[in-house]
Amino acid sequence: MPVLSKEIELDDGSKILVRQASGREKIGLESRQARVFRKFRHFGEPTSWTEDQQFEFSDALDEEGAGIATQIETWLPVCIMDEERTIDDLNTAEMLRVLAFIRGDDELAPEGAAPLE
């Protein structure tokens, strides 16, 4: 499946052109995420985890260098295609919205976009 691109509207009404991360760009972080996930299999299905279990998992992702902050720092700079914008131009909510598209796990992703999982 090809890497998709999309214009995403920012909070001020302007738009920024971004593309999804390629498989090559995602493979390192996804490998670290999978390693952490395997350590938490004993919790059962993630949808049934308690809030404490979710926090523990999130902390483990961060410790492994595979959490949200690392995803943003790794993928946003290379996936923002707008030459006039950088990651530093985005607020936190905008970064998370863009990240969701880059990973392919948001409703902003067009039909057929590959999810991160």
C-alpha positions in Angstrom: 0.0 0.0 0.0 1.4 3.4 -0.9 2.3 6.0 1.7 -0.6 8.5 1.8 -0.5 12.3 2.2 -3.1 14.8 3.3 -3.6 18.4 4.2 -4.6 18.7 7.8 -6.3 21.8 9.1 -4.6 23.4 12.1 -6.3 25.3 15.0 -5.8 28.7 13.3 -7.6 27.5 10.1 -4.4 27.1 8.1 -3.4 23.8 6.6 -0.3 21.7 6.7 0.6 19.0 4.2 1.8 15.7 5.8 2.5 12.2 4.7 2.2 8.9 6.6 5.4 7.4 7.9 6.8 4.7 5.6 7.3 1.1 6.8 11.0 1.7 6.9 10.6 4.8 9.1 8.2 2.9 11.5 9.9 -0.4 11.8 12.4 0.6 14.6 9.8 2.1 16.9 7.2 -0.6 16.1 9.8 -3.3 17.1 10.4 -1.5 20.5 6.6 -1.2 21.0 6.1 -4.9 20.3 8.9 -5.8 22.7 7.2 -3.8 25.5 3.7 -5.2 24.6 5.0 -8.8 24.9 6.1 -8.0 28.5 2.5 -7.0 29.3 0.6 -9.9 27.7 -0.2 -11.2 31.1 -2.6 -8.2 31.5 -4.9 -9.7 28.9 -6.6 -7.8 26.1 -5.5 -4.1 26.1 -9.1 -3.0 25.9 -9.8 -4.5 29.3 -6.7 -3.1 31.1 -7.3 -1.0 34.2 -6.1 2.6 34.2 -3.1 1.6 36.4 -2.1 -1.1 33.9 -2.4 1.4 31.0 -0.2 3.9 32.9 2.3 1.1 33.6 2.4 0.2 29.9 2.7 3.8 28.8 5.6 4.3 31.2 7.3 1.2 29.9 6.9 2.5 26.3 8.6 5.7 27.3 11.4 3.9 29.1 12.0 1.8 25.9 12.0 4.9 23.7 8.8 4.1 21.9 6.3 6.4 23.5 4.3 9.3 22.1 7.1 11.8 22.6 9.5 9.7 20.6 7.0 9.1 17.9 6.5 12.8 17.5 10.2 13.6 17.6 11.0 10.9 15.1 8.2 11.0 12.6 6.8 14.6 12.5 10.0 16.3 11.2 10.3 13.8 8.3 6.5 13.6 7.5 5.7 17.3 7.4 5.9 18.1 3.7 5.1 21.8 4.0 8.4 23.6 3.5 7.1 26.7 5.4 6.1 24.7 8.5 8.0 22.7 11.1 7.1 20.7 14.2 7.9 23.8 16.2 5.0 25.6 14.6 2.4 23.1 16.1 0.8 23.1 19.5 0.4 19.8 21.4 -3.2 19.1 20.1 -2.1 19.7 16.5 1.0 17.5 16.9 -1.2 14.6 18.2 -3.7 15.1 15.3 -0.9 15.0 12.8 0.7 12.0 14.5 -2.6 10.1 14.3 -2.6 10.5 10.5 1.1 9.8 10.2 0.6 6.5 12.0 -2.6 5.7 10.0 -4.8 5.2 13.0 -7.1 8.2 12.9 -10.3 9.1 11.2 -8.3 11.7 9.2 -6.7 8.8 7.3 -8.4 8.1 4.1 -10.1 4.8 3.5 -7.5 2.1 3.0 -4.8 3.7 5.1 -2.7 1.1 6.9 -3.1 1.3 10.7 -0.1 1.3 13.0 -1.0 -2.1 14.6 
